Structures are given as C-alpha cells and as structure tokens.
Amino acid sequence: MRNLIPLLILSSLMTGCADQTPFQVLQGIMGYQPPPEETTVGEELKLEFKRCEKIDRNRNCAQIAYDMVRTVKGLEPRKVPKGVVIILEGDVKMDDPSPASDSPPGYKEN
C-alpha cells in the first residue's frame, strides 16, 4: 500500500504531461529554468541605448551602451573613432545630397 501512493502520484504526473518527455517533467518538478536566448551585439546595443534614454535623454547613451555591451559580451576595447554619429529615429526619408554639399544625407539646414 505504501508503494501504491507514490506510484499513483507519479503516473498522474506522467499522464497529465503526456506531450512532454519524462525528462522534461522531472526538470519542471525540480525547478529547472532554461537559459536565456543569446542576443546579437546589435540587439544588445539597441536595448542598452533605449534603456539609457529612458533614464535620462541628456546622457551620452551611445557611449554608455557601447561600453556596457562591450563589457557584457567580453569584447576587446577599441579606440572610439573620431567624427560625428547621427542617430535617426523613426521613418526618415533619405534625400540624395547634391555633389557640392558636404552635409550628410537627410540633413536639412534650418
């Protein structure tokens, strides 16, 4: 009789989870959590940039996101290139610049 109760509990667990393997049922009972999905560096940069902007838009979020992702992903530090980076949000129509113009595509002077 003592062996019958655990057997009934085990069989009810197995039949209740018929679409899963016994190994998956055992993982669920033991509290197994699958590892998070791997993200690309580009996805991580976008997430960190958005997270930084939610905190404070006046911060240098591009550099903060770059430093955070570099640290988390274990990438080697590189020198930050000199120049200007223009971050465009939303749907932006890119105009063809005239050959005499030194301004970047999509840039309009006020």
Secondary structure as the mmCIF struct_conf table of DSSP 4:
data_model
#
loop_
_struct_conf.conf_type_id
_struct_conf.id
_struct_conf.beg_label_comp_id
_struct_conf.beg_label_asym_id
_struct_conf.beg_label_seq_id
_struct_conf.end_label_comp_id
_struct_conf.end_label_asym_id
_struct_conf.end_label_seq_id
TURN_TY1_P TURN_TY1_P1 ARG A 2 ASN A 3
HELX_RH_AL_P HELX_RH_AL_P1 LEU A 4 GLY A 16
TURN_TY1_P TURN_TY1_P2 CYS A 17 ASP A 19
BEND BEND1 GLN A 20 GLN A 20
HELX_RH_AL_P HELX_RH_AL_P2 PRO A 22 MET A 30
TURN_TY1_P TURN_TY1_P3 GLY A 31 GLY A 31
HELX_LH_PP_P HELX_LH_PP_P1 PRO A 34 GLU A 38
HELX_RH_AL_P HELX_RH_AL_P3 VAL A 41 ILE A 55
TURN_TY1_P TURN_TY1_P4 ARG A 57 ASN A 58
BEND BEND2 ARG A 59 ARG A 59
HELX_RH_AL_P HELX_RH_AL_P4 CYS A 61 LYS A 73
TURN_TY1_P TURN_TY1_P5 GLY A 74 GLY A 74
HELX_LH_PP_P HELX_LH_PP_P2 LEU A 75 PRO A 77
HELX_LH_PP_P HELX_LH_PP_P3 LYS A 79 LYS A 82
BEND BEND3 GLY A 83 GLY A 83
BEND BEND4 GLY A 90 GLY A 90
HELX_LH_PP_P HELX_LH_PP_P4 ASP A 95 SER A 98
TURN_TY1_P TURN_TY1_P6 PRO A 99 ALA A 100
BEND BEND5 SER A 103 SER A 103
HELX_LH_PP_P HELX_LH_PP_P5 PRO A 104 PRO A 104
TURN_TY1_P TURN_TY1_P7 PRO A 105 GLY A 106
#
